[in-house]
Amino acid sequence: MATPGEPVNYFALVMSSAVVSALMNVGWNYYAKRMEQAKEARKESHKIDHVYLKVVLQLEGFARRCNEQLYDIEEAMERYGSQHDSSAFENLSSIEFKFDPEPDWTLLPVPFVAKVQSLVNRFNQADSWIKAQYQYWADLDDAYQFEQERLAYYGNEACRLAAEIRAQIKAGEGELSDLINHFAFIVEKRRKWYLQTDQKHNLLPELRARFENEYPALAASRGTEQGDQA
């Protein structure tokens, strides 16, 4: 502040005002840029969440098709068991696990896409495994029992992954409890069978691996017994 009688340095005042103004402009521009970036980030996040949701809906659709096919197989097997009529299976079409339309995978993290594609590939590989068993030793009953296991196992896996994604994007819960209970019922029947017999080759490899992991002592003892018999 100038003292009485001291001349005012108007040049210094003007320059200081210009500096303050410049700093304010810089600050405001920075703030506006950050706000715009945040807005764009929210838009991009919203777009990606919709891609996730499309994946969820197709996973759930696949699980529902698995569930419907399970009921159709149960009905056909009952007819086959009572009438020994293989035509009971003629109207059963193979379940496909594919995304149609394909979501824009490039918008999603690579590990997530790899996880989904791995699930699809394993489902298809299980189908190839079943066909190989049917070709070499399994009868029609065995083949469709394996197919029930495949549908229940991977239908449940699809439900589990869909639930994870729903939680991530805060999309609420899917109405899949009936499906999950049906899948669990079939797996539980196979678990009881596994505990009662050592014919481990009469199980889908995925289920056999799960049960051996759940009952390591039993799996180890059976492995020893089979080694002794060999």
Secondary structure, DSSP 8 states (H G I E B T S, - for coil): ---TTS---HHHHHHHHHHHHHHHHHHHHHHHHHHHHHHHHHHHHHHHHHHHHHHHHHHHHHHHHHHHHHHHHHHHHHHHHHH--GGGGTT--------SS---GGGS-HHHHHHHHHHHHHHHHHHHHHHHHHHHT--HHHHHHHHHHHHHHHHHHHHHHHHHHHHHHT----S-HHHHHHHHHHHHHHHHHHHH---GGGS-HHHHHHHHHH-HHHHHHHHHHHHHH-
